[in-house]
């Protein structure tokens, strides 16, 4: 099974609640590569690369996020393979 790339946007109370750190832990635990970053509009963007099944597991994790987060909406769509070699917090 090949590698996929997915862009995930998470909306709600997702900044200042440890979302990026928790997403980093979730993604690396699933063997994914890419990054997570805060956006100026208060959302969080995750770009994840790896097996589609693991990416889907990360998307499911994002629906709840860490304990203090309040996720209101998630949007995700396929991205272009970037061949990341790690998962970073930006």
PDB file of N, CA, C and O in Angstrom, chain B, residues numbered from 101:
ATOM      1  N   UNK B 101       0.848  -1.185   0.000  1.00  0.00           N
ATOM      2  CA  UNK B 101       0.000   0.000   0.000  1.00  0.00           C
ATOM      3  C   UNK B 101       0.888   1.240   0.000  1.00  0.00           C
ATOM      4  O   UNK B 101       1.849   1.316   0.765  1.00  0.00           O
ATOM      5  N   UNK B 102       0.576   2.197  -0.841  1.00  0.00           N
ATOM      6  CA  UNK B 102       1.407   3.376  -1.004  1.00  0.00           C
ATOM      7  C   UNK B 102       1.167   4.441   0.050  1.00  0.00           C
ATOM      8  O   UNK B 102       0.304   4.326   0.920  1.00  0.00           O
ATOM      9  N   UNK B 103       1.962   5.465  -0.074  1.00  0.00           N
ATOM     10  CA  UNK B 103       1.911   6.594   0.833  1.00  0.00           C
ATOM     11  C   UNK B 103       0.897   7.618   0.329  1.00  0.00           C
ATOM     12  O   UNK B 103       0.762   7.828  -0.876  1.00  0.00           O
ATOM     13  N   UNK B 104       0.190   8.249   1.257  1.00  0.00           N
ATOM     14  CA  UNK B 104      -0.769   9.304   0.937  1.00  0.00           C
ATOM     15  C   UNK B 104      -0.369  10.578   1.668  1.00  0.00           C
ATOM     16  O   UNK B 104       0.425  10.548   2.609  1.00  0.00           O
ATOM     17  N   UNK B 105      -0.930  11.697   1.219  1.00  0.00           N
ATOM     18  CA  UNK B 105      -0.745  12.982   1.894  1.00  0.00           C
ATOM     19  C   UNK B 105      -2.135  13.579   2.070  1.00  0.00           C
ATOM     20  O   UNK B 105      -2.935  13.606   1.135  1.00  0.00           O
ATOM     21  N   UNK B 106      -2.409  14.055   3.272  1.00  0.00           N
ATOM     22  CA  UNK B 106      -3.705  14.655   3.575  1.00  0.00           C
ATOM     23  C   UNK B 106      -3.488  15.959   4.331  1.00  0.00           C
ATOM     24  O   UNK B 106      -2.692  16.025   5.268  1.00  0.00           O
ATOM     25  N   UNK B 107      -4.210  16.997   3.909  1.00  0.00           N
ATOM     26  CA  UNK B 107      -4.224  18.271   4.614  1.00  0.00           C
ATOM     27  C   UNK B 107      -5.473  18.268   5.491  1.00  0.00           C
ATOM     28  O   UNK B 107      -6.582  18.046   5.005  1.00  0.00           O
ATOM     29  N   UNK B 108      -5.284  18.517   6.787  1.00  0.00           N
ATOM     30  CA  UNK B 108      -6.388  18.496   7.740  1.00  0.00           C
ATOM     31  C   UNK B 108      -6.471  19.874   8.398  1.00  0.00           C
ATOM     32  O   UNK B 108      -5.484  20.358   8.953  1.00  0.00           O
ATOM     33  N   UNK B 109      -7.639  20.502   8.337  1.00  0.00           N
ATOM     34  CA  UNK B 109      -7.867  21.788   9.028  1.00  0.00           C
ATOM     35  C   UNK B 109      -8.839  21.513  10.163  1.00  0.00           C
ATOM     36  O   UNK B 109      -9.891  20.906   9.963  1.00  0.00           O
ATOM     37  N   UNK B 110      -8.475  21.966  11.360  1.00  0.00           N
ATOM     38  CA  UNK B 110      -9.292  21.740  12.547  1.00  0.00           C
ATOM     39  C   UNK B 110      -9.724  23.100  13.087  1.00  0.00           C
ATOM     40  O   UNK B 110      -8.893  23.973  13.337  1.00  0.00           O
ATOM     41  N   UNK B 111     -11.034  23.269  13.262  1.00  0.00           N
ATOM     42  CA  UNK B 111     -11.606  24.538  13.706  1.00  0.00           C
ATOM     43  C   UNK B 111     -12.278  24.374  15.060  1.00  0.00           C
ATOM     44  O   UNK B 111     -12.785  23.299  15.382  1.00  0.00           O
ATOM     45  N   UNK B 112     -12.281  25.442  15.852  1.00  0.00           N
ATOM     46  CA  UNK B 112     -12.881  25.439  17.181  1.00  0.00           C
ATOM     47  C   UNK B 112     -11.908  26.061  18.159  1.00  0.00           C
ATOM     48  O   UNK B 112     -11.104  26.916  17.789  1.00  0.00           O
ATOM     49  N   UNK B 113     -11.982  25.628  19.418  1.00  0.00           N
ATOM     50  CA  UNK B 113     -10.999  26.100  20.410  1.00  0.00           C
ATOM     51  C   UNK B 113      -9.840  25.106  20.365  1.00  0.00           C
ATOM     52  O   UNK B 113      -9.788  24.143  21.130  1.00  0.00           O
ATOM     53  N   UNK B 114      -8.916  25.372  19.444  1.00  0.00           N
ATOM     54  CA  UNK B 114      -7.822  24.422  19.196  1.00  0.00           C
ATOM     55  C   UNK B 114      -6.438  25.066  19.337  1.00  0.00           C
ATOM     56  O   UNK B 114      -5.424  24.407  19.107  1.00  0.00           O
ATOM     57  N   UNK B 115      -6.392  26.333  19.707  1.00  0.00           N
ATOM     58  CA  UNK B 115      -5.106  26.973  19.996  1.00  0.00           C
ATOM     59  C   UNK B 115      -5.054  27.295  21.487  1.00  0.00           C
ATOM     60  O   UNK B 115      -6.054  27.679  22.094  1.00  0.00           O
ATOM     61  N   UNK B 116      -3.863  27.129  22.061  1.00  0.00           N
ATOM     62  CA  UNK B 116      -3.693  27.396  23.486  1.00  0.00           C
ATOM     63  C   UNK B 116      -4.199  26.279  24.383  1.00  0.00           C
ATOM     64  O   UNK B 116      -4.368  26.475  25.587  1.00  0.00           O
ATOM     65  N   UNK B 117      -4.442  25.105  23.804  1.00  0.00           N
ATOM     66  CA  UNK B 117      -4.971  23.971  24.580  1.00  0.00           C
ATOM     67  C   UNK B 117      -4.097  22.722  24.414  1.00  0.00           C
ATOM     68  O   UNK B 117      -4.509  21.622  24.781  1.00  0.00           O
ATOM     69  N   UNK B 118      -2.898  22.893  23.864  1.00  0.00           N
ATOM     70  CA  UNK B 118      -1.996  21.757  23.674  1.00  0.00           C
ATOM     71  C   UNK B 118      -2.303  20.920  22.446  1.00  0.00           C
ATOM     72  O   UNK B 118      -1.852  19.779  22.342  1.00  0.00           O
ATOM     73  N   UNK B 119      -3.077  21.483  21.503  1.00  0.00           N
ATOM     74  CA  UNK B 119      -3.481  20.694  20.337  1.00  0.00           C
ATOM     75  C   UNK B 119      -2.286  20.295  19.485  1.00  0.00           C
ATOM     76  O   UNK B 119      -2.176  19.137  19.082  1.00  0.00           O
ATOM     77  N   UNK B 120      -1.383  21.241  19.201  1.00  0.00           N
ATOM     78  CA  UNK B 120      -0.241  20.909  18.333  1.00  0.00           C
ATOM     79  C   UNK B 120       0.632  19.838  18.964  1.00  0.00           C
ATOM     80  O   UNK B 120       1.042  18.899  18.282  1.00  0.00           O
ATOM     81  N   UNK B 121       0.925  19.958  20.248  1.00  0.00           N
ATOM     82  CA  UNK B 121       1.757  18.972  20.927  1.00  0.00           C
ATOM     83  C   UNK B 121       1.088  17.593  20.904  1.00  0.00           C
ATOM     84  O   UNK B 121       1.731  16.583  20.616  1.00  0.00           O
ATOM     85  N   UNK B 122      -0.207  17.570  21.212  1.00  0.00           N
ATOM     86  CA  UNK B 122      -0.938  16.297  21.216  1.00  0.00           C
ATOM     87  C   UNK B 122      -1.037  15.697  19.819  1.00  0.00           C
ATOM     88  O   UNK B 122      -0.919  14.484  19.648  1.00  0.00           O
ATOM     89  N   UNK B 123      -1.256  16.562  18.809  1.00  0.00           N
ATOM     90  CA  UNK B 123      -1.308  16.077  17.424  1.00  0.00           C
ATOM     91  C   UNK B 123       0.038  15.504  17.007  1.00  0.00           C
ATOM     92  O   UNK B 123       0.101  14.495  16.303  1.00  0.00           O
ATOM     93  N   UNK B 124       1.118  16.151  17.444  1.00  0.00           N
ATOM     94  CA  UNK B 124       2.474  15.644  17.156  1.00  0.00           C
ATOM     95  C   UNK B 124       2.628  14.246  17.736  1.00  0.00           C
ATOM     96  O   UNK B 124       3.121  13.340  17.064  1.00  0.00           O
ATOM     97  N   UNK B 125       2.205  14.073  18.982  1.00  0.00           N
ATOM     98  CA  UNK B 125       2.323  12.763  19.626  1.00  0.00           C
ATOM     99  C   UNK B 125       1.467  11.712  18.916  1.00  0.00           C
ATOM    100  O   UNK B 125       1.906  10.581  18.707  1.00  0.00           O
ATOM    101  N   UNK B 126       0.244  12.098  18.548  1.00  0.00           N
ATOM    102  CA  UNK B 126      -0.654  11.166  17.859  1.00  0.00           C
ATOM    103  C   UNK B 126      -0.073  10.759  16.505  1.00  0.00           C
ATOM    104  O   UNK B 126      -0.058   9.579  16.156  1.00  0.00           O
ATOM    105  N   UNK B 127       0.404  11.750  15.749  1.00  0.00           N
ATOM    106  CA  UNK B 127       0.927  11.478  14.403  1.00  0.00           C
ATOM    107  C   UNK B 127       2.187  10.619  14.458  1.00  0.00           C
ATOM    108  O   UNK B 127       2.318   9.661  13.696  1.00  0.00           O
ATOM    109  N   UNK B 128       3.113  10.955  15.352  1.00  0.00           N
ATOM    110  CA  UNK B 128       4.345  10.167  15.419  1.00  0.00           C
ATOM    111  C   UNK B 128       4.048   8.764  15.927  1.00  0.00           C
ATOM    112  O   UNK B 128       4.696   7.805  15.507  1.00  0.00           O
ATOM    113  N   UNK B 129       3.073   8.630  16.828  1.00  0.00           N
ATOM    114  CA  UNK B 129       2.665   7.311  17.316  1.00  0.00           C
ATOM    115  C   UNK B 129       2.074   6.445  16.218  1.00  0.00           C
ATOM    116  O   UNK B 129       2.137   5.217  16.278  1.00  0.00           O
ATOM    117  N   UNK B 130       1.494   7.100  15.204  1.00  0.00           N
ATOM    118  CA  UNK B 130       0.926   6.384  14.064  1.00  0.00           C
ATOM    119  C   UNK B 130       1.940   6.197  12.931  1.00  0.00           C
ATOM    120  O   UNK B 130       1.612   5.614  11.898  1.00  0.00           O
ATOM    121  N   UNK B 131       3.157   6.684  13.118  1.00  0.00           N
ATOM    122  CA  UNK B 131       4.189   6.530  12.095  1.00  0.00           C
ATOM    123  C   UNK B 131       4.033   7.491  10.929  1.00  0.00           C
ATOM    124  O   UNK B 131       4.484   7.200   9.821  1.00  0.00           O
ATOM    125  N   UNK B 132       3.392   8.646  11.170  1.00  0.00           N
ATOM    126  CA  UNK B 132       3.163   9.617  10.093  1.00  0.00           C
ATOM    127  C   UNK B 132       4.242  10.700  10.090  1.00  0.00           C
ATOM    128  O   UNK B 132       4.909  10.943  11.096  1.00  0.00           O
ATOM    129  N   UNK B 133       4.392  11.335   8.940  1.00  0.00           N
ATOM    130  CA  UNK B 133       5.346  12.424   8.765  1.00  0.00           C
ATOM    131  C   UNK B 133       4.588  13.663   8.299  1.00  0.00           C
ATOM    132  O   UNK B 133       3.486  13.561   7.759  1.00  0.00           O
ATOM    133  N   UNK B 134       5.190  14.841   8.514  1.00  0.00           N
ATOM    134  CA  UNK B 134       4.568  16.084   8.081  1.00  0.00           C
ATOM    135  C   UNK B 134       4.738  17.158   9.128  1.00  0.00           C
ATOM    136  O   UNK B 134       5.812  17.300   9.712  1.00  0.00           O
ATOM    137  N   UNK B 135       3.657  17.934   9.375  1.00  0.00           N
ATOM    138  CA  UNK B 135       3.757  19.022  10.349  1.00  0.00           C
ATOM    139  C   UNK B 135       2.373  19.401  10.862  1.00  0.00           C
ATOM    140  O   UNK B 135       1.347  19.030  10.292  1.00  0.00           O
ATOM    141  N   UNK B 136       2.383  20.155  11.959  1.00  0.00           N
ATOM    142  CA  UNK B 136       1.180  20.766  12.509  1.00  0.00           C
ATOM    143  C   UNK B 136       1.523  22.211  12.823  1.00  0.00           C
ATOM    144  O   UNK B 136       2.609  22.499  13.327  1.00  0.00           O
ATOM    145  N   UNK B 137       0.591  23.135  12.526  1.00  0.00           N
ATOM    146  CA  UNK B 137       0.846  24.550  12.809  1.00  0.00           C
ATOM    147  C   UNK B 137      -0.459  25.279  13.126  1.00  0.00           C
ATOM    148  O   UNK B 137      -1.534  24.892  12.666  1.00  0.00           O
ATOM    149  N   UNK B 138      -0.341  26.344  13.923  1.00  0.00           N
ATOM    150  CA  UNK B 138      -1.455  27.244  14.181  1.00  0.00           C
ATOM    151  C   UNK B 138      -1.630  28.166  12.993  1.00  0.00           C
ATOM    152  O   UNK B 138      -0.659  28.540  12.336  1.00  0.00           O
ATOM    153  N   UNK B 139      -2.870  28.529  12.718  1.00  0.00           N
ATOM    154  CA  UNK B 139      -3.180  29.468  11.644  1.00  0.00           C
ATOM    155  C   UNK B 139      -3.676  30.782  12.240  1.00  0.00           C
ATOM    156  O   UNK B 139      -4.211  30.795  13.348  1.00  0.00           O
ATOM    157  N   UNK B 140      -3.502  31.898  11.510  1.00  0.00           N
ATOM    158  CA  UNK B 140      -3.936  33.205  12.024  1.00  0.00           C
ATOM    159  C   UNK B 140      -5.431  33.280  12.356  1.00  0.00           C
ATOM    160  O   UNK B 140      -5.831  34.086  13.197  1.00  0.00           O
ATOM    161  N   UNK B 141      -6.263  32.452  11.709  1.00  0.00           N
ATOM    162  CA  UNK B 141      -7.706  32.504  11.964  1.00  0.00           C
ATOM    163  C   UNK B 141      -8.123  31.692  13.193  1.00  0.00           C
ATOM    164  O   UNK B 141      -9.315  31.572  13.476  1.00  0.00           O
ATOM    165  N   UNK B 142      -7.149  31.133  13.925  1.00  0.00           N
ATOM    166  CA  UNK B 142      -7.458  30.373  15.134  1.00  0.00           C
ATOM    167  C   UNK B 142      -7.576  28.878  14.918  1.00  0.00           C
ATOM    168  O   UNK B 142      -7.751  28.124  15.875  1.00  0.00           O
ATOM    169  N   UNK B 143      -7.481  28.441  13.675  1.00  0.00           N
ATOM    170  CA  UNK B 143      -7.549  27.008  13.378  1.00  0.00           C
ATOM    171  C   UNK B 143      -6.153  26.390  13.459  1.00  0.00           C
ATOM    172  O   UNK B 143      -5.159  27.082  13.677  1.00  0.00           O
ATOM    173  N   UNK B 144      -6.109  25.093  13.282  1.00  0.00           N
ATOM    174  CA  UNK B 144      -4.850  24.348  13.229  1.00  0.00           C
ATOM    175  C   UNK B 144      -4.831  23.582  11.910  1.00  0.00           C
ATOM    176  O   UNK B 144      -5.834  22.989  11.512  1.00  0.00           O
ATOM    177  N   UNK B 145      -3.680  23.598  11.237  1.00  0.00           N
ATOM    178  CA  UNK B 145      -3.477  22.814  10.019  1.00  0.00           C
ATOM    179  C   UNK B 145      -2.502  21.684  10.318  1.00  0.00           C
ATOM    180  O   UNK B 145      -1.469  21.879  10.960  1.00  0.00           O
ATOM    181  N   UNK B 146      -2.856  20.509   9.839  1.00  0.00           N
ATOM    182  CA  UNK B 146      -1.968  19.349   9.910  1.00  0.00           C
ATOM    183  C   UNK B 146      -1.775  18.851   8.487  1.00  0.00           C
ATOM    184  O   UNK B 146      -2.742  18.654   7.751  1.00  0.00           O
ATOM    185  N   UNK B 147      -0.530  18.651   8.109  1.00  0.00           N
ATOM    186  CA  UNK B 147      -0.246  17.965   6.853  1.00  0.00           C
ATOM    187  C   UNK B 147       0.406  16.653   7.238  1.00  0.00           C
ATOM    188  O   UNK B 147       1.481  16.632   7.837  1.00  0.00           O
ATOM    189  N   UNK B 148      -0.252  15.558   6.889  1.00  0.00           N
ATOM    190  CA  UNK B 148       0.211  14.237   7.311  1.00  0.00           C
ATOM    191  C   UNK B 148       0.464  13.358   6.101  1.00  0.00           C
ATOM    192  O   UNK B 148      -0.320  13.324   5.152  1.00  0.00           O
ATOM    193  N   UNK B 149       1.575  12.651   6.162  1.00  0.00           N
ATOM    194  CA  UNK B 149       1.972  11.753   5.091  1.00  0.00           C
ATOM    195  C   UNK B 149       2.254  10.367   5.648  1.00  0.00           C
ATOM    196  O   UNK B 149       2.918  10.222   6.675  1.00  0.00           O
ATOM    197  N   UNK B 150       1.742   9.351   4.963  1.00  0.00           N
ATOM    198  CA  UNK B 150       1.959   7.976   5.388  1.00  0.00           C
ATOM    199  C   UNK B 150       0.855   7.100   4.836  1.00  0.00           C
ATOM    200  O   UNK B 150       0.138   7.502   3.920  1.00  0.00           O
ATOM    201  N   UNK B 151       0.710   5.895   5.392  1.00  0.00           N
ATOM    202  CA  UNK B 151      -0.346   5.000   4.936  1.00  0.00           C
ATOM    203  C   UNK B 151      -1.730   5.599   5.196  1.00  0.00           C
ATOM    204  O   UNK B 151      -1.971   6.180   6.254  1.00  0.00           O
ATOM    205  N   UNK B 152      -2.635   5.455   4.227  1.00  0.00           N
ATOM    206  CA  UNK B 152      -3.977   6.048   4.315  1.00  0.00           C
ATOM    207  C   UNK B 152      -4.708   5.622   5.586  1.00  0.00           C
ATOM    208  O   UNK B 152      -5.404   6.431   6.200  1.00  0.00           O
ATOM    209  N   UNK B 153      -4.558   4.375   5.981  1.00  0.00           N
ATOM    210  CA  UNK B 153      -5.242   3.891   7.187  1.00  0.00           C
ATOM    211  C   UNK B 153      -4.809   4.678   8.425  1.00  0.00           C
ATOM    212  O   UNK B 153      -5.648   5.039   9.250  1.00  0.00           O
ATOM    213  N   UNK B 154      -3.513   4.946   8.561  1.00  0.00           N
ATOM    214  CA  UNK B 154      -3.013   5.715   9.706  1.00  0.00           C
ATOM    215  C   UNK B 154      -3.460   7.175   9.625  1.00  0.00           C
ATOM    216  O   UNK B 154      -3.770   7.787  10.647  1.00  0.00           O
ATOM    217  N   UNK B 155      -3.496   7.732   8.414  1.00  0.00           N
ATOM    218  CA  UNK B 155      -3.985   9.105   8.250  1.00  0.00           C
ATOM    219  C   UNK B 155      -5.450   9.176   8.686  1.00  0.00           C
ATOM    220  O   UNK B 155      -5.849  10.122   9.366  1.00  0.00           O
ATOM    221  N   UNK B 156      -6.247   8.186   8.301  1.00  0.00           N
ATOM    222  CA  UNK B 156      -7.648   8.157   8.723  1.00  0.00           C
ATOM    223  C   UNK B 156      -7.776   8.069  10.241  1.00  0.00           C
ATOM    224  O   UNK B 156      -8.690   8.657  10.818  1.00  0.00           O
ATOM    225  N   UNK B 157      -6.878   7.350  10.886  1.00  0.00           N
ATOM    226  CA  UNK B 157      -6.882   7.268  12.347  1.00  0.00           C
ATOM    227  C   UNK B 157      -6.552   8.636  12.958  1.00  0.00           C
ATOM    228  O   UNK B 157      -7.133   9.015  13.975  1.00  0.00           O
ATOM    229  N   UNK B 158      -5.626   9.376  12.344  1.00  0.00           N
ATOM    230  CA  UNK B 158      -5.303  10.718  12.829  1.00  0.00           C
ATOM    231  C   UNK B 158      -6.502  11.654  12.648  1.00  0.00           C
ATOM    232  O   UNK B 158      -6.791  12.465  13.527  1.00  0.00           O
ATOM    233  N   UNK B 159      -7.194  11.547  11.521  1.00  0.00           N
ATOM    234  CA  UNK B 159      -8.387  12.370  11.293  1.00  0.00           C
ATOM    235  C   UNK B 159      -9.422  12.087  12.381  1.00  0.00           C
ATOM    236  O   UNK B 159     -10.031  13.016  12.912  1.00  0.00           O
ATOM    237  N   UNK B 160      -9.620  10.835  12.711  1.00  0.00           N
ATOM    238  CA  UNK B 160     -10.567  10.484  13.781  1.00  0.00           C
ATOM    239  C   UNK B 160     -10.109  11.067  15.115  1.00  0.00           C
ATOM    240  O   UNK B 160     -10.930  11.565  15.886  1.00  0.00           O
ATOM    241  N   UNK B 161      -8.811  11.012  15.393  1.00  0.00           N
ATOM    242  CA  UNK B 161      -8.287  11.609  16.632  1.00  0.00           C
ATOM    243  C   UNK B 161      -8.585  13.111  16.656  1.00  0.00           C
ATOM    244  O   UNK B 161      -8.947  13.656  17.699  1.00  0.00           O
ATOM    245  N   UNK B 162      -8.435  13.779  15.507  1.00  0.00           N
ATOM    246  CA  UNK B 162      -8.653  15.227  15.421  1.00  0.00           C
ATOM    247  C   UNK B 162     -10.097  15.617  15.736  1.00  0.00           C
ATOM    248  O   UNK B 162     -10.341  16.746  16.161  1.00  0.00           O
ATOM    249  N   UNK B 163     -11.039  14.730  15.543  1.00  0.00           N
ATOM    250  CA  UNK B 163     -12.446  15.061  15.800  1.00  0.00           C
ATOM    251  C   UNK B 163     -12.679  15.396  17.270  1.00  0.00           C
ATOM    252  O   UNK B 163     -13.636  16.098  17.599  1.00  0.00           O
ATOM    253  N   UNK B 164     -11.821  14.905  18.151  1.00  0.00           N
ATOM    254  CA  UNK B 164     -11.928  15.191  19.586  1.00  0.00           C
ATOM    255  C   UNK B 164     -10.737  16.023  20.046  1.00  0.00           C
ATOM    256  O   UNK B 164     -10.914  17.021  20.744  1.00  0.00           O
ATOM    257  N   UNK B 165      -9.522  15.621  19.664  1.00  0.00           N
ATOM    258  CA  UNK B 165      -8.330  16.340  20.080  1.00  0.00           C
ATOM    259  C   UNK B 165      -8.016  16.106  21.547  1.00  0.00           C
ATOM    260  O   UNK B 165      -8.561  15.192  22.166  1.00  0.00           O
ATOM    261  N   UNK B 166      -7.131  16.939  22.110  1.00  0.00           N
ATOM    262  CA  UNK B 166      -6.777  16.800  23.521  1.00  0.00           C
ATOM    263  C   UNK B 166      -7.930  17.253  24.422  1.00  0.00           C
ATOM    264  O   UNK B 166      -8.897  17.853  23.951  1.00  0.00           O
ATOM    265  N   UNK B 167      -7.820  16.964  25.703  1.00  0.00           N
ATOM    266  CA  UNK B 167      -8.914  17.179  26.655  1.00  0.00           C
ATOM    267  C   UNK B 167      -9.468  18.602  26.654  1.00  0.00           C
ATOM    268  O   UNK B 167     -10.683  18.777  26.747  1.00  0.00           O
ATOM    269  N   UNK B 168      -8.619  19.623  26.551  1.00  0.00           N
ATOM    270  CA  UNK B 168      -9.086  21.006  26.674  1.00  0.00           C
ATOM    271  C   UNK B 168      -9.585  21.594  25.351  1.00  0.00           C
ATOM    272  O   UNK B 168     -10.105  22.709  25.331  1.00  0.00           O
ATOM    273  N   UNK B 169      -9.434  20.868  24.266  1.00  0.00           N
ATOM    274  CA  UNK B 169      -9.874  21.370  22.958  1.00  0.00           C
ATOM    275  C   UNK B 169     -11.381  21.233  22.811  1.00  0.00           C
ATOM    276  O   UNK B 169     -12.003  20.360  23.416  1.00  0.00           O
ATOM    277  N   UNK B 170     -11.960  22.115  21.992  1.00  0.00           N
ATOM    278  CA  UNK B 170     -13.361  22.010  21.589  1.00  0.00           C
ATOM    279  C   UNK B 170     -13.386  22.078  20.064  1.00  0.00           C
ATOM    280  O   UNK B 170     -13.375  23.162  19.481  1.00  0.00           O
ATOM    281  N   UNK B 171     -13.420  20.926  19.436  1.00  0.00           N
ATOM    282  CA  UNK B 171     -13.388  20.856  17.976  1.00  0.00           C
ATOM    283  C   UNK B 171     -14.806  21.051  17.449  1.00  0.00           C
ATOM    284  O   UNK B 171     -15.723  20.317  17.817  1.00  0.00           O
ATOM    285  N   UNK B 172     -14.974  22.045  16.585  1.00  0.00           N
ATOM    286  CA  UNK B 172     -16.287  22.328  16.002  1.00  0.00           C
ATOM    287  C   UNK B 172     -16.410  21.794  14.581  1.00  0.00           C
ATOM    288  O   UNK B 172     -17.499  21.424  14.142  1.00  0.00           O
ATOM    289  N   UNK B 173     -15.285  21.757  13.863  1.00  0.00           N
ATOM    290  CA  UNK B 173     -15.347  21.337  12.456  1.00  0.00           C
ATOM    291  C   UNK B 173     -13.967  20.852  12.013  1.00  0.00           C
ATOM    292  O   UNK B 173     -12.934  21.334  12.477  1.00  0.00           O
ATOM    293  N   UNK B 174     -13.989  19.888  11.105  1.00  0.00           N
ATOM    294  CA  UNK B 174     -12.757  19.396  10.475  1.00  0.00           C
ATOM    295  C   UNK B 174     -12.989  19.375   8.974  1.00  0.00           C
ATOM    296  O   UNK B 174     -14.039  18.939   8.501  1.00  0.00           O
ATOM    297  N   UNK B 175     -12.011  19.846   8.242  1.00  0.00           N
ATOM    298  CA  UNK B 175     -12.012  19.716   6.788  1.00  0.00           C
ATOM    299  C   UNK B 175     -10.724  19.013   6.416  1.00  0.00           C
ATOM    300  O   UNK B 175      -9.673  19.295   6.991  1.00  0.00           O
ATOM    301  N   UNK B 176     -10.794  18.100   5.460  1.00  0.00           N
ATOM    302  CA  UNK B 176      -9.560  17.449   5.007  1.00  0.00           C
ATOM    303  C   UNK B 176      -9.675  17.130   3.534  1.00  0.00           C
ATOM    304  O   UNK B 176     -10.756  16.878   3.001  1.00  0.00           O
ATOM    305  N   UNK B 177      -8.528  17.152   2.905  1.00  0.00           N
ATOM    306  CA  UNK B 177      -8.477  16.906   1.467  1.00  0.00           C
ATOM    307  C   UNK B 177      -7.087  16.412   1.113  1.00  0.00           C
ATOM    308  O   UNK B 177      -6.130  16.677   1.840  1.00  0.00           O
ATOM    309  N   UNK B 178      -6.966  15.691  -0.006  1.00  0.00           N
ATOM    310  CA  UNK B 178      -5.666  15.145  -0.409  1.00  0.00           C
ATOM    311  C   UNK B 178      -4.676  16.264  -0.726  1.00  0.00           C
ATOM    312  O   UNK B 178      -5.032  17.287  -1.310  1.00  0.00           O
ATOM    313  N   UNK B 179      -3.440  16.043  -0.330  1.00  0.00           N
ATOM    314  CA  UNK B 179      -2.353  16.957  -0.652  1.00  0.00           C
ATOM    315  C   UNK B 179      -1.377  16.287  -1.603  1.00  0.00           C
ATOM    316  O   UNK B 179      -1.594  15.164  -2.060  1.00  0.00           O
ATOM    317  N   UNK B 180      -0.315  16.992  -1.883  1.00  0.00           N
ATOM    318  CA  UNK B 180       0.730  16.470  -2.762  1.00  0.00           C
ATOM    319  C   UNK B 180       1.819  15.834  -1.905  1.00  0.00           C
ATOM    320  O   UNK B 180       2.199  16.394  -0.877  1.00  0.00           O
ATOM    321  N   UNK B 181       2.323  14.676  -2.313  1.00  0.00           N
ATOM    322  CA  UNK B 181       3.389  14.017  -1.558  1.00  0.00           C
ATOM    323  C   UNK B 181       4.614  14.922  -1.497  1.00  0.00           C
ATOM    324  O   UNK B 181       5.099  15.407  -2.519  1.00  0.00           O
ATOM    325  N   UNK B 182       5.104  15.140  -0.275  1.00  0.00           N
ATOM    326  CA  UNK B 182       6.260  16.007  -0.053  1.00  0.00           C
ATOM    327  C   UNK B 182       7.476  15.211   0.434  1.00  0.00           C
ATOM    328  O   UNK B 182       8.571  15.762   0.541  1.00  0.00           O
ATOM    329  N   UNK B 183       7.292  13.918   0.730  1.00  0.00           N
ATOM    330  CA  UNK B 183       8.370  13.053   1.224  1.00  0.00           C
ATOM    331  C   UNK B 183       9.020  13.608   2.487  1.00  0.00           C
ATOM    332  O   UNK B 183      10.244  13.689   2.581  1.00  0.00           O
ATOM    333  N   UNK B 184       8.184  13.991   3.461  1.00  0.00           N
ATOM    334  CA  UNK B 184       8.693  14.442   4.753  1.00  0.00           C
ATOM    335  C   UNK B 184       9.454  13.298   5.409  1.00  0.00           C
ATOM    336  O   UNK B 184       9.180  12.128   5.144  1.00  0.00           O
ATOM    337  N   UNK B 185      10.410  13.640   6.265  1.00  0.00           N
ATOM    338  CA  UNK B 185      11.209  12.624   6.949  1.00  0.00           C
ATOM    339  C   UNK B 185      10.973  12.643   8.458  1.00  0.00           C
ATOM    340  O   UNK B 185      11.568  11.846   9.183  1.00  0.00           O
ATOM    341  N   UNK B 186      10.115  13.539   8.938  1.00  0.00           N
ATOM    342  CA  UNK B 186       9.782  13.624  10.362  1.00  0.00           C
ATOM    343  C   UNK B 186       8.427  14.312  10.486  1.00  0.00           C
ATOM    344  O   UNK B 186       7.842  14.746   9.494  1.00  0.00           O
ATOM    345  N   UNK B 187       7.947  14.403  11.709  1.00  0.00           N
ATOM    346  CA  UNK B 187       6.715  15.160  11.965  1.00  0.00           C
ATOM    347  C   UNK B 187       7.094  16.296  12.912  1.00  0.00           C
ATOM    348  O   UNK B 187       7.633  16.061  13.993  1.00  0.00           O
ATOM    349  N   UNK B 188       6.806  17.530  12.496  1.00  0.00           N
ATOM    350  CA  UNK B 188       7.265  18.690  13.252  1.00  0.00           C
ATOM    351  C   UNK B 188       6.118  19.597  13.674  1.00  0.00           C
ATOM    352  O   UNK B 188       5.067  19.653  13.034  1.00  0.00           O
ATOM    353  N   UNK B 189       6.356  20.302  14.768  1.00  0.00           N
ATOM    354  CA  UNK B 189       5.465  21.369  15.197  1.00  0.00           C
ATOM    355  C   UNK B 189       6.037  22.662  14.634  1.00  0.00           C
ATOM    356  O   UNK B 189       7.204  22.983  14.859  1.00  0.00           O
ATOM    357  N   UNK B 190       5.211  23.403  13.900  1.00  0.00           N
ATOM    358  CA  UNK B 190       5.673  24.667  13.318  1.00  0.00           C
ATOM    359  C   UNK B 190       5.050  25.833  14.029  1.00  0.00           C
ATOM    360  O   UNK B 190       5.317  26.983  13.681  1.00  0.00           O
TER     361      UNK B 190
END
